[in-house]
Amino acid sequence: MFIPLKYILGAVAGILLSALLLHTCAEIRDTARRASCRPHVLFQNSEAFAKEHEGLFPPLSAVAGVLIYDVAVCEECKNYSQDHICEFDRQREDRAFHEIMYDHQFNDWSYVYLGYFIEDEAQLLAFADAYREAIASGRDFTGDLPVGKGKGTGGGDSLRRMQSLETLLASDAPPVKRPSEIPVVIEWPENHRHPGGHVVYLDGHTEFVDYPGKFPMTPAVIAALRDLDNYAPRVRYESYQD
């Protein structure tokens, strides 16, 4: 049966238009999900803590595999549990919020808090090694973190505990990399349809960084953080149903 060319072309155009609309809708949904993420709240909590603690940001949790600040010493942080979970995570799987409410501790389900001045990939890998050593020996993260000669902040021997930008600029401490390049909070890169995640920097600005991409969204950094995240067994949500 003969089909006029105009009908064939019309059908093809309709298929292409439908595909374009579906792609556009997916992009719009992903943009909305990105906008719903609130990693900056962790930064704001840290700044509020610093105002009451000589400019220091909250210490990293000493619980193995929990890469978030220690809410046991951060009263400013306790009223924002839902802000520690990306909206996309909450829609995808409700387990995260139940985990937080069950054990009353904040977790790194959506975001990682570093707690130290980490300027590049090499320092992050040194941090990972030092983190394991500290956890194994029962040390907390209230002080600077020894990492070895030349591997620390500013080329020193330790990673310095994170301070507010105001405190850093007023101190006599060795200079660090530009504040706009020092990550404070990192979002896991698989939270969104487009690979990548939000990064909150020391100067307070938030940027969506593609993965793989620039530091800290490099494969080596994310793999190291994932390894730390899995450092200790985690209680699964299913076990709460027993």
C-alpha positions in Angstrom: 0.0 0.0 0.0 1.4 3.4 -1.0 1.7 5.9 1.9 2.2 9.5 0.8 5.5 11.0 1.8 3.9 13.8 3.7 2.4 11.3 6.1 5.7 9.5 6.6 7.4 12.8 7.3 4.6 13.9 9.7 4.9 10.6 11.7 8.7 11.0 11.9 8.3 14.6 13.0 5.8 13.6 15.7 8.2 10.9 17.1 11.1 13.4 17.2 8.9 16.1 18.8 7.7 13.6 21.5 11.3 12.5 22.3 12.3 16.2 22.5 9.5 16.9 24.9 10.3 13.9 27.1 13.9 15.0 27.3 12.9 18.6 28.1 10.5 17.4 30.8 13.2 15.3 32.4 15.6 18.2 32.4 13.0 20.4 34.0 12.4 17.8 36.7 16.1 17.4 37.4 16.5 21.2 37.6 13.7 21.4 40.1 15.3 18.6 42.2 18.6 20.4 42.2 16.9 23.5 43.4 15.3 21.5 46.3 18.7 20.4 47.6 19.9 22.3 50.6 23.5 21.5 51.3 24.0 25.2 52.2 22.1 24.6 55.4 25.0 22.4 56.6 27.3 25.3 55.9 25.0 27.8 57.7 24.9 25.5 60.7 28.7 25.3 60.7 28.9 29.1 60.6 26.5 29.4 63.5 28.5 26.9 65.5 31.7 28.9 64.7 30.3 32.1 66.2 30.1 30.3 69.6 33.3 28.3 69.3 36.2 30.7 68.5 35.6 30.5 64.8 36.0 26.7 64.5 33.5 24.7 62.4 31.9 21.7 64.1 34.2 18.6 64.4 33.7 15.7 62.2 31.7 12.8 63.8 34.0 10.2 65.5 31.5 7.5 64.5 33.2 5.3 61.9 31.7 5.8 58.4 29.6 8.9 59.4 31.1 11.7 57.3 29.0 14.5 58.9 29.6 16.9 61.8 29.2 15.7 65.3 25.7 16.8 66.4 26.5 15.7 70.0 28.5 19.0 70.2 26.6 21.0 67.7 23.3 22.2 69.3 22.9 24.5 66.3 22.6 21.5 64.0 20.0 19.3 65.7 16.8 21.0 64.4 17.6 20.5 60.7 17.6 16.7 60.2 15.5 16.8 57.0 17.9 19.3 55.4 20.6 16.7 55.6 18.8 14.7 52.9 18.5 15.7 49.3 14.9 15.9 48.2 15.7 13.5 45.3 17.1 10.9 47.9 13.9 11.2 49.9 11.7 10.6 46.8 13.9 7.7 45.6 14.0 5.8 48.9 12.6 6.8 52.2 15.1 4.7 54.2 17.4 7.7 54.9 15.0 9.7 57.0 14.0 6.6 59.0 17.6 5.9 59.6 18.2 9.4 61.0 15.1 9.3 63.2 15.9 5.9 64.5 19.4 6.4 65.8 19.1 10.1 66.5 22.3 10.9 64.7 22.7 12.8 61.4 24.2 10.8 58.5 25.9 11.4 55.3 23.2 9.9 53.1 23.2 12.8 50.7 26.1 15.1 51.7 29.6 14.7 53.0 31.0 17.3 55.5 34.8 17.4 55.5 35.6 19.4 58.7 39.2 20.2 57.5 40.9 22.5 55.1 41.4 20.2 52.2 42.8 21.9 49.1 43.2 19.2 46.5 42.9 15.5 45.6 46.2 14.6 47.2 45.2 16.1 50.5 41.9 14.3 50.3 43.6 11.0 49.9 45.9 11.8 52.8 42.8 12.7 54.8 41.3 9.3 54.0 44.3 7.5 55.4 44.5 9.6 58.5 40.7 9.2 59.1 41.1 5.4 59.2 44.0 5.7 61.6 42.1 8.0 63.9 39.0 5.8 63.9 41.1 2.7 64.5 42.9 4.3 67.5 39.7 5.8 69.0 40.8 9.4 68.4 38.2 12.1 67.8 38.4 14.9 65.2 38.4 17.9 67.5 42.0 18.9 66.6 44.2 19.2 63.5 44.7 15.9 61.7 48.3 14.7 61.2 48.9 13.4 57.7 52.6 13.3 57.2 55.3 15.8 56.0 54.2 18.0 53.2 50.7 16.4 52.9 48.8 18.8 55.0 47.1 22.2 54.6 49.3 24.7 52.9 52.0 22.1 52.5 52.3 21.4 56.3 52.2 18.2 58.2 48.6 18.4 59.3 45.2 19.1 57.9 43.9 22.1 59.8 40.5 22.0 61.4 38.0 24.0 59.4 37.4 27.6 60.5 35.0 30.3 59.3 36.3 32.5 56.6 36.2 35.5 58.9 38.3 33.8 61.5 40.8 32.5 58.8 41.3 36.0 57.3 41.9 37.5 60.8 44.4 34.8 61.9 48.2 34.5 61.5 47.8 30.9 60.2 49.5 29.9 57.0 47.5 30.8 53.9 45.3 28.2 52.3 44.0 27.9 48.7 41.4 30.5 47.7 38.3 30.2 49.9 36.2 29.9 46.8 38.0 26.6 46.0 38.0 25.0 49.5 35.1 22.5 49.7 33.1 22.3 53.0 30.1 20.1 51.9 30.1 17.7 49.0 27.0 16.1 47.6 27.2 12.5 46.4 27.3 12.6 42.5 24.5 10.1 41.9 21.8 12.1 43.5 20.6 13.6 40.2 19.8 12.6 36.7 22.8 14.5 35.4 26.0 13.0 37.1 27.4 15.5 39.5 26.5 17.2 42.8 26.5 20.4 44.7 29.6 21.6 46.5 29.5 24.3 49.1 32.7 26.2 49.4 34.3 28.1 52.3 33.3 31.5 50.8 29.7 30.4 51.1 28.8 29.9 47.4 27.3 26.7 46.2 28.1 25.2 42.8 26.8 22.2 40.9 30.0 20.4 39.7 29.8 17.7 37.0 31.1 14.2 37.7 33.7 13.4 36.7 35.0 16.9 36.8 37.2 19.2 38.8 38.1 18.7 42.4 36.3 17.5 44.5 34.2 15.7 41.9 37.0 13.5 40.7 36.8 9.7 40.5 39.6 9.3 43.0 38.0 11.6 45.6 34.5 10.1 45.3 36.0 6.6 45.5 38.0 7.5 48.7 34.9 9.1 50.3 32.8 6.1 49.4 35.4 3.8 51.0 35.3 5.8 54.2 31.5 5.9 54.1 31.5 2.1 54.0 34.3 1.8 56.6 32.0 0.4 59.3 28.9 -1.8 59.0 25.7 0.3 58.8 22.4 -0.8 60.3 19.9 -1.2 57.5 16.4 0.2 57.6 14.9 -3.3 57.1 16.2 -4.3 60.5 14.1 -1.6 62.1 11.0 -3.5 61.1 11.8 -6.6 63.3 
